[in-house]
Structures are given as C-alpha cells and as structure tokens.
Amino acid sequence: MRRDALGLFWADEPKAAKVKKEKVKCTPPPRVWESPDYLPGLDEALAFNIALMSMEEIVAAVATQDEFIFDTECNPNYWLIAFTSYRTGRVIYAEMDERTPLNIGLVKYIVENLCIVGFNSYGYDLAMCAMALAGYDTETLKFVNDQIIIYQQRPSDILKSYKVKALKNINHIDLIEVAPLRANLKIYGGRLHTPQMQDLPFDPDTWLSAEQKSIVRWYCIKDLTATAFLRVALKEPLELSNRLSIEYRMDLRSKSDAQIAEAVMTQEMTRVNGHRPQKPFIEVGTSYNYKTPAFIKFQTPLMNKVLDLIQRSPFVVGESGSITMPPELNALQITIGDSVYRMGIGGLHSSEKGAAHFSDDYTILRDYDVTSYYPFIILLLGLYPQHLGPGFLDAYRGLVYRRIAAKRAGNKSDADSLKITINGIFGKLGNMYSIFYSPDLLIQVTITGQLSLLMMIERMELEGLRVVSANTDGIVIKCPKAKEDVMKRIVDQWQKDTGFELEDNDYKALLSRDVNNYIAVKYPSKKVPEITVKTKGAYSRAGMSKNPTNEICIDAIEAYLCKGVPMEQTIRTCRDIRKFVSVRTVKGGAVKLWGDSNIIDFLGKAIRWYYATGVDGTIVYAKSGNKVPKSDGAKPLMDLPAQFPEDVDFEWYIGEAVKMLNATG
C-alpha cells in the first residue's frame, strides 16, 4: 500500500524537492616538488651503490652475445644513456653535459656489438642515441626530444632533417609492442611488483643542478630494473617470436602477436600470389550488409525477426576506419528464456548480474566453448579479403592445419607459434593500416559467430534447458541430469549443422557479478585432480594485462570456495605484501598529503599503495587536489619493504573480500 493512502482515497502530498549536493571545490596542493631544493633520494643517489662494468667485462659480453637493457634521459643541459647486463645486472653508462663530452666510442661499441633491449626504443631512444652519436649537444637533443614526445613527430623524419643516419643493422629488441595492452613502463613495473616505482622526479624542461643530475642518473639506472622485469616476464613470447624469426628469416622480436601475424602472412601471400599484397583503401561511410550462411536457421518468430533486422541493417565504416554497429542492433536486447543477450562487433554477451548457479545431485552446470571459433568460421565459410583473393585462404588454411598437426603431435612450441599468427590475423581485419583490412569480412565472422551461438541457445531453451551465461565463443547451461541426453543431442546436432567443434567443462558453481566478472569453480579432472577456479575481470589475478588490486581478497575467495578455508584466515595469515597492494595510473600525477603535518610527497603518475590502520591525510591529484578514487585509508608503497608492514588493515581486506563474494549473488 502507498504510504499516503487514507481510507479509500489518496492524499496527494507534494514531492519533496531534490536537494542538489554542492560539489566541494578542492584546492590543488602546493607544488613543492618543483622547488629547486626538492631533491628526493639525494643521499642514495650520491652514494651510487651500483656495480659498474669494466671495459674487459663489456668485451667479454660481446663475445658471449649478452643482452643489455638500456634507457636514456634528456634535459636541456644533460643527456644520459645507461645499460645493464641482463645476465649479471652490472651497469655501464655514458653522459653528456656542459662540461662533460659523451664517450661516443663506448656507446657506439655497445650498440653495434651487443643485443640491446629497450622500451619504446624504436619510437624514441634509438633516434636520440643516433643524434648523440652524431655529435649534437644537449640542447639540440632536448629540442629533438620535444619534437618526438610533445609534437609526435616521427623519429625517422627528424633524423632525415638533420641528415643523421638511423641506427640500422643492430641487434635490438623493443618490448613495447611485445607487452600486452600498451601500458607505460611504470605500470608494467607495478604489475610485475618491481622493488621501486618512481616517476622522473624533475620536469624535463629543468636545467639540472649537479645534485639533480645525480638523482636523474640514479633514477634512470633504477628504471632499468623495470625493463629487466618486463624482459623476464616476456621470456616465452620472445622465444616464440625468435623461432618464427629464424623460420621466416626476418626479425619479429619487437612485434606484437598481430604484427607477427601480418608479417608472416604477408610473406605467405607473396609466395602464393607471386607479389607482395597491398593494403586497400576503403572510404569512410562505406556500408556493408551481412550475408547469412545457409546453416543459420531459427525456429521462433522472435529470432527470425532478429535475423531479418540484422540482414536489413547497414554496417558503416567510421572515421577511424573501424566498422560500427548499426544503432538498431546496438540497442537490441534479445530475451530468450530468462536471459537477455546483446550483440556487438566484439561478440555476444548475456546480461546477468549478481547471479550464482550451482550443480548438485540433480543438476549439471556445463560450459561449452567453440574450438578456434573465428579461424574456423573463416575456413568453413571460405572467407577472404576481396583485394587479396583466394590465395589468402590457401595461406591461412595451411597455417591452421599446421597448428592442428603440431598440437596433436605434442609439439607445443610450434603450436603456440602458429596460434600467435592465426589469431593475430583476425585482429587485423578491422585495422585500416593493415594489408588484411576487410570490414565486410570482420562483420561476416563476428555476426556469424553470434548468430550460431544464439541458434544453440534457442534450441536449448525450447527444450527447457536453461542457458545462464554466454560470452563471445561459448555458453553455460544449467541442465537437469534427467535431460543430459537431450542436451548432448542438441550439441551434436548443432556441431553437425554448423561444422564447428565444442569443448566442454563441468562446473561446481558459477558465481557472476556480471558476464565479464565471474568465478567458475571446476570439478577435479584427470589432468587436475583437485577443485580449481576459472576467473575473469575483477576476480582474476593481475598479470601483464591487469593492475594488481587487493589480490589477497581473490586468494581468500578461492581458498574458501575450493577448500572451505575461512576468508579471514587466509587474509590474516598472509605475509606477502605484494598480495595487498593496488596499482593505478593517476593523470597528471598523485600527491600524498599527510594529515595536518604539511608534509607533501609527490608520488607520480603510476602509484602503488596498501590499506593501513591509522592513516591520516589523503592521496590527491596534483593538478586539482581531488581525491584519488578508492584511496581512503591508503598508504603509499612506492618501494616494497623488506619486512611485512605491521599496520596492514586486515579488517579492510576481510570486508572487501566479503563484498566481492556477495556481489556474485
């Protein structure tokens, strides 16, 4: 009953006016870090406790072809290049300022005779090094630095304007493309738990004092550690790309998976067609219509209307060259059974929120994933970019079946190498700068994949089998054990109709905050004889592609679900501080204000913290003074401590773990 009901009548009271919250305007903190007497870590920098390499050790490293991690720094009156041996960790550096000329012979010997490994070195460091070796002073180098970083000029164009030869035919690896999802080096360092996270302490335009030069030198050499950590983390993909480099006789070590795929397929296409393929030109505004394969058939009026809408909707090439989802499809919500599905260029998604599903003596919770979904759509439908012709299909099929043969033979290294190539090619279909650019082919692949899954979902629901989740290349079915034969019959028929193959896993539980954030608890198997979990999004651990965020909470949830260990016990007994940290990027840099003490610590643009007891003050944006999200109770941890801190706020982490588990329903 309405609260304003009086007998048989309503008393229509005026609605209370909404009180608009007044936004408190924050004051930016004083920029003490820009003061000339701001000298962070000066004592450590002056002590310079670093093991330096002798010339004899460098010559020995050349004989054994060691890798050297390298980086450069540039200010108007100071330029530095530093190297560290990947094998021994020992350091060599060369610098230039108003009084000290660069040791050109040393630098030239190293870059020409050793394998040097950098981060964004193709896009910056090699050009700066070439200018320095050509004899240009620090002010000129700073001008070139600004042209590259601020004005986004191509290094090759700048070198041409100065008539400086680029450093070619050197043994060099740039990690920036090999590492996933383009983060900056500091963030990769945070993801890999490097001992220190520190931004450049001085503005690049600063004319450095002697003390500041010492700090920059120390900072640069410490930064080599982050690059070395990244090199270790990328050991496997670099080994794969090195094998492909040898096989295809070209240097693929500095390329991403998709770039490797393009380079390899370009060579294959050149071999098949007798000429090098060229990228196409497709005008912005070009539209395509989806062509429905013969096997796509629906049984219900709803899904036939959806199919008709898809067939009538134009897919238009946008300003960036990418294909856009038609508005009528973008807003489409497809309800089948108890679930709502949305289509997109990236794939199909269900819309569950806070949903918990369990198997038991009467219920099966089974996940079906399509094997190599997009590659097999391309092959089964005979799809190829029109400007490349059928030769594309011949080359692509050869790679796919080579991988299948390698996988069956247990040749993991070859199978993994070929997987990089095969999956990378699909990623290039929507890239206007690629020779494989083919928006119409992208539509055919992704929409066919989504309609095929919807076809299986419809069949399951018509038989009373509930589909509880769907995501790009698979679905999860909640099936009564009495109907398992019905489920298998539908799966077998779907595979026969489409030509695709399915792999299955049975879950003990599926706990979803939403379709992209979930925990799936797997039963033991012959390969893994214990209960394990499959996680995604907020419930997955950090890696190269994800910042660490309170991973102890994920550990606690997993231990509880798999082994019945109370979450509080897991959290309170852990003594690895890396499990408690959070890492994030802060635009413009972050500052820690320590309560009423007027102490200000500049943290930088990539920051790390943990939640501690008794923390006063806040972490704020340097430019605005606004609080950094989720930083209440956060204590900066830019340097990892040798001992586990005594002030870790265990209660906060226990509460957070409970919230995360409750969010799954």
N, C-alpha and C positions, 0 to 999 in steps of 0.2 A: 504493500500500500504506500502511496505517496505520503511524504511526511506532512504535507499541507492539506490532507484530507480532513474535512469537518462534516461528519454525518454523511449525507448523500451529495454534498456539494464540495467544490474545490474553493479554497481561499487562495486566489492568485496573488501571492506575495511578490513584490518586486525583487528581481535577482540582484544579489549583491554585486556591486561593481568590482571588476578585477583590479587588484592592486598591482600596479606595474613595479617590478623590482628595480630599484635605482642601481644602475651599474656603478660600482665604485671605481673611480679612475685611479690607477696606480701610478706611482712616481718612479721613473727609471732610477736605478741605483747610481751613485757617483762612480764615474769610470776611472777608478783608482789604478786599474791595470794599464792605463795609457800614460801614467805618470813616468817621467824619466827614472825615478828611483824605485820603480816596480821591477824587482829583479828576482823572480821566482826560481828557487833551486840554485842560487848562485854558488853557495859553498860546494855543493855536489859537482857543479859544472867546473869550478876551478880545480877541484881535486882530480877530476878527469880520470877516474879509476877504470881505465879501459885498456885491454890487452891489444897493443898495436902490432901489426905485422912488419917484419923486416923485409928488405928487398930480396933476400935469399928465399924467404918463405913464399913471396909472390912468384918468383921464378919457379919454385918447386910446384906451386899451384898450377902454373901454366902447363908444366909437364904432365900433371895428372888431370888436366882439364876440369878443375874445380868450378863450381858455380859461385858467383859473388852477388849478393844482394846489394843494390845501390839506390841512392836517392840524392837529390840536390836541393839547395835552399838559395833564395835570392833576395837581397835587399839592395838599395841604391849604392851602398858602399861596401857590400860584402857578398861574395858568392862562394858556395861550398859544394863539393861532391864527396860523398862518403861511401865506402864499400865495406861489407863484412863477409867473411868466408862462410858459406852455407854449411861447410863441413866442420870448421873449427870454431867459428864465432869470433875470430880475431878480426881487427878493424884496420883499415887504411883510409886516409882522407887527404884531400888537397883543397886549399882555399886561396882566395884572392881578395885583397882589399887595397886601400890607398897606398900601403907601404909594402905589401907582400905580393909578388907576382905568382901566378899559377904555375905549378910544376907540370907543364904541358907534357913533357916526356913521360912522366909517371902515369898520368891519366890516359894518355894515348896508348901506352903499353898495355894497360889493364883492359881497356875497352876493345882493343884489337886482338887480344890473345886469350881472353878468358870468356866464359859464358856469364853474361851479366843479366840479372833478373830485377825488374823494376815493377812499379805500379803506376799506370798511365804514362809509362816512359815513351811509348810511341807518340803520344799526344803532347808530351811536354819535355821530359828530361833529356831525351836524345838530341832534340833541337838545341836546347840550352847548352848541352855539352859540346855540340858541334860549333856553336858560336864562341864558346870559351876557348876551344882548341884552335880556333881561327885567330885568336889574339884579341878579341874585343874585351873592353873594360867592364866594370861592374855596372856603371850607369847605362851603358848600351844593353847589357844583359837584362837589367831591370825594365827597360823600355820594351824589349822583346817579350819578357815575362808578361807584361801588361797586355801586349797585343794578343798573346795566346789565351790568357786567363780571362781578362776583362772583355776584350773585343772579339773573342772567339775566332781569331784568325788561324788559318791552317798553318802549322809549323813549316810544311814544305814551301808554301808561298812566301813566308818570311825569309827562309833561308835563300830562296831564289833572289829576293830583293836585295840581299846583302852579298850575293854571289858566293855563298858558303856551301860547300858540298855536304850533303847529308851523310850520316854515318851508315854506310851500306856494307853488306857482306860481313857483318859482325855476328857473333854468336849471342843472341839476345832473346829473352822471353819477357813479355809484358803480361802481367797477371790480371789486368783489369777486365778483360773480356772473358777470361777463363773462369773467374769467380762469378757466381750466380747473382742475378738481380741487382746489378750495378749499385753498390753502396760505396761510401768513401772508405778510405783505408782505416780511419779511426774506428768506424762502426764495425768493420770486419775484425779489427783487433778486439773490440768489445765482445763480439760473438764468439771469438776464439779464446777469450779470457787471457789476453796478454797482461803481463805484470803491471804495465803502466798504460794509462790512456791520457794523452796530453795534447792539446792543440798548440800550434805555434804561438808562443807567448807574446809576440810583438807584431804590430801592424806591419805588413810587407813594405809599406812606404817609409818606415822608420830608418833614419840614418843611425846605425847602431854604434853604441859606445863599445869600448873594449870588453866591459863586463857583459854587455848584451850579446856580443859576438860569441863569447864563451858559452852563454846559455843556448844560443841558437845551434852552435856546434854540438853541444850535449843533447839537445832536443832531437836534432837530425839523426844522430847515431842511435839514440833510443828508439826513434821511429823505424829504424832498420829492423828492429825486433818484430814489429807488427808485420812487416813484409815477409820476414822469415817464417813467422807463424802461419801466414797465409800460404806461403810456398809449401810448407809441410802439409797443410790441410788439402792442398790441391795436388798432392803427390799422385794419386790414382788417375785423375783426368789428364794430367800432364804425361803420364806414362802411356796412356791410350793414344793421346794426340801425337806423341813421339813415334809410336809404332805406325800410326797412319802416315806420318811424315815420311818415314822410311819407305813404306809401301807405295805411296803415290809420288814420292820424290819431290816434295815441296814442304816448306816449313809451316806447319799447322799449330805449333805450340802456343802461339799467342791468340788463338781464335776460340770463340765460343762454340758450343755444340752446333748451333745453327750456321755459323760461319764455316765450320769444318764441313758440314753437310753441303753447303753451297760450293765450296772449293772442290770437294771430291766429286760431286755430281756434275759440276762444270767440266771436269776432266773426262768423266764418263760420257757426257753428252758430246763432247768434242770428238771422242773416239768413235761413238756410234754414228754421229751425223757428218763427221769429216770437217766440221768447222766449229769455232767457239760460239756458244749461244750468247745472244744479246738481250738485255732487259727490255721489256716492252714499254711503250708509252700509252697510258690509259687516262683519258681526260677526267677531271673532277666532274661529277654529275652523271657519269655513265651509269646506266641501270641494268640490272640483270634479273631474270626470273628463274626461280627454282624449277628444275626439271625432275619430276618424280620418277624414281625407278619402279619397274613393274612389280617388284615384290612388296612395295609399301601399300598395304590394304588394311582398312579399318572396318569394324563391324557396327559401331554405334553412330547415330546421327551426329552427336557432339564431335567426335573425332573426324568424321567426314567433313563437317563444317570447318574444323580447324585446318584440315588438309587443303580444302578449297581456298581458304583465306591465304594460306602460305603460297599457293600456286598463283594467286592473283596479285600478291604484294610485290612491288619492285624493291630490290636491294640496290642502294645507291652508293657510289664511291664518294667518300667525303673529302674534305680539304686536305687531310693528312695522307690520303691515298688508301686509307683503310675502308672496308665495307661497313656500312651502318645498318643496324637492324631497323626494318620498317616500323614506324610508330605504332601501327595497329597490332604488330606482333610483339613489340616491346611491352605493351600494356596488357597483353593477353595472359589470363590466368586460366589454366586448364584444370578443371576439377574432375578427377577420376577416383571413385570410391571416397575415402576420407582424406585424400591428399590433393594438394594444389601444386601444379607444375608450371614453371616459367621457362620459356625458351630464350636463347641468346646466341650471339655469334660464337661465344666460347663454349657453349654446351647447355644441356638440360639440367635444371635444378628443381628439386622439390622444396617445399616451403615450411617444413616442420620447425617448431620452436619449443624448447623445453620438453622434449619427448624422450621417454625412457621405455625401452622394449626389452623383454626377457624371453628366453627359451625355457621350457620346462619339460616335464614328462609327457605333455600333450601337444607341445608347440615347438616348431622348428623356426629358427631365425637364420635365414641363409642369404649370403651375399653372392651375387652373380656379376662377374666383370667380363667384358668382352676382350678377348686377346688381341693385342696390337690393333685396336679399333680403327683409327684413322688410316694407317697404312693399308689395311685390308679393304677399307671402303674404296680407296684409290684403285687398288688392283682389281677387286671384284667388279667394279663399275667401269673399268678401263678409262679412268680419268687422266687427262694430261693437259698442261698449259698449251693453248692453241698455237702460240707463237713458237713452241718448241717441237711440236709434232709428236707422233707415236714413239719416236726414239726415246723420249723421256720415260715412257712406261717400260720399255725394254731395259733401260739402265736401272730404273727403280726396282723393277721386279728382280733383277739379278742381285741387287743388294739385299732385298728382303729374304730371298731364298738362301743366299749365302749365310745370312744371320741364323736362319732356322736350322740349317745344316750344322753350323758351328755350335749352336746351343744344344742340339741333340747329341753331338759328338763330345760334349763336355768341355769344349774349347771356350772358356769364359772370356778370355781376353779378346779374342776375335769377335765373339758375340756382342760384347759390350761396345767394342769399337764401332761395329756396324749399327748398333742401336742408336748411337750418337748421330750417325749420318742419317738414318731413316727417319727418326723423329724430328731432327733439325730441319729437314726439307719441308715438312708440313708447316713449321713455324715461319717459313719464308713466303708462303703463298699470299699472305696479306701485307708483305713488305714491298713498298713501291720502289725500293732501291735494289731489289734482288732480281736476278735473272729468272727466278721462279714465280715472280709476282703474277698472280692469277686470281683476282677477286671472285670470278664466277666459279672456279674450282674450289675455293675456300667455302663458298656457300653450299655447293653440292656435297662436300664432305661433312661439314658440321650439321647441316639440316638433315641430311640422310641419317647421320648418327642419332640425332634426337628423335626423329620420327620412328626409327627402328626400335628404340627403347620404349617409346610411347605405345607402339604396337604390342610389345610384350607386356607392358603394364596393363593395357586394356584387356588382353586375353586373360591375365591373371585375375583381375578384378571381376570379370564376367563369370569366372568360376568360383568366386567367393574367397579368393586368396588375396590377402591384404599386402599391398606394396607400401612400405613405411618410409622408404628413402630412395632417392635417385640422384645421381651426380655424374654427368658427362659420359662415362663409359660403363656404368653399372647400376644395379638396383639391389635393394634388400627386401626380402619377402618374409612376412610373418605367416607361416603356414601350419595349420593343424596337422599333426602327424598322420591322421587318418586320410589326409588328402595329399600326401607326399607324392604318390604315383601320378596324381593329376598335375602337380607342379612339374614333375620330370617330363611328363608327356608334352606339356606346353613348351618347356625349354627345348626339348628335342625337335619339336615341330618348327619352332622359331629358328633354330640353327639351320634346319633343312631349308626353310623358306628364304632365309637371308644369305646363307653361306658363311656366316660368322661363327666363331667358336667361343664358348663360355668357360670360364674357370670359376669354381665355387669355394666358399669358405663358410663354415657354420659358426655362428656367434652364440656365446652365452648371454651376452647383453649388448645392446646398442643404446648409448646414452648421448643424446644430441642437444646441445644448446641451440644449434641450427645446423643446416646442411653442410656448412663449411667448418664447423667446430664441434667435434664429437669424440667419443671414446667407444671403440668396439672391443669387447672382451672376447678373445678367441679361446676355443677349447684346445686342449693338448692335441698334438698330432704326432705322427711317426718322426717327422723332422724336428719338431719342437715339443718334447714330452712334458710340457708344463703350461699352465694358463698364462697367456700373454695378452697384450693390448695393441690395437692399431689406433693411432690418434691423428687428429688433424686440427689445424688452426690453433686456438688458444690452449688446447690440451696437448699439443706436440712440443717436444723439446726444441731448444734453439739449435741452430746449425748454421751453415753458411748463408742460408736464405732468411733467417729469422733472428731477431734480437732476443737475448735471454730475458725472461720476465718471471721471476719467482719460481724457478723450476723445482724447488723443493716441494711446492704445492702439487705439481704434477706427479712427482715421486710418491708423495703421500697418498694421492688418489689411486695410483696404480697399485701400490702395496696393499691398500685397503680392498680394492676390487679383486685382485689376484690371489692374495694370501690372507686376507682378513686382518692385517695389521692395523691397529688404530692409527688414524692420521696424525694425531697428536704425538704418538710415539715416534713415528718416522721423522717428524719435524724437530722435535726436541733432542733427538739423539744424533742428528747430522752435524758434522763439524767441518764441512766443506763450504766455505763462504761463497764459492762460485755458484752454489745452488740457490743462494738467497739474493743474488744481485738482479737489478734491472738495468738495461742499457737502452738509451734512446737518443735520437737526434733532436737538437734544440736550435731552431733557426735563429741566427744572429748571436748565438752563444748563451750560456746559462751562468748565473751567479748565485752563490750561496751566501745568504745574509744570516749571520749568526746572532739571532736574538737582539738584545739591546747593547751588544758589545761594540757595535760599529765596525766589526771585522767583516771584510768582504773578500770572498775567494772567487776568482774568475775560473770557471770550470771548462769552458769551451763549448764547441758545437756538438760534440759527441760525449755524452756523460754516462757515468755509472754510479749506482747507489744501492744501499740496502736499507731496510726499515729497522730503526733502532729505538730503544727506550730513552726517554729524557732528552729528545732532540727538540731544541727550540729554534726559531727562525725558519726561513723558507728558502726554497730554490726558485729563482725567478728568471724571466727573460731579461737579458742585459739591456735590450732596446726599450722595452715597455715597462718593466717592473712587474708584469703579470706573473702569477704563479704558474710554474710548470705543472701540467696535469699529473695527477697521481703522486705528487711529491710530498704530501703531508706525512710527517714522520720520517722522511728520507734523509739519510746521512751519506754525503758524497764518499765514494770509494774509488778515486781515480788511480790509486796504487793498491794492488792486492797486498794484504798484510801477511806476515809470516805466521802469525798466530790467529786463531779464530776469535773474532771480537766478542767481548763479554757482554756487550749491550744489545745484541740481536733481539729484536722484539718478537719472540716466538708466538706470543698471543696473536699478533697481527697476521702472521703466516697461517696459523691454525684457522683463524676466522676466514681468511681468503680462500683456503682450501675447501672449507665448508660451503662458501658462496659458490665456488666453481662447480662443485658437485651438485648443489641444489639447482643450479642454472640448467642442468641437463634434465630436470623433471623428476 
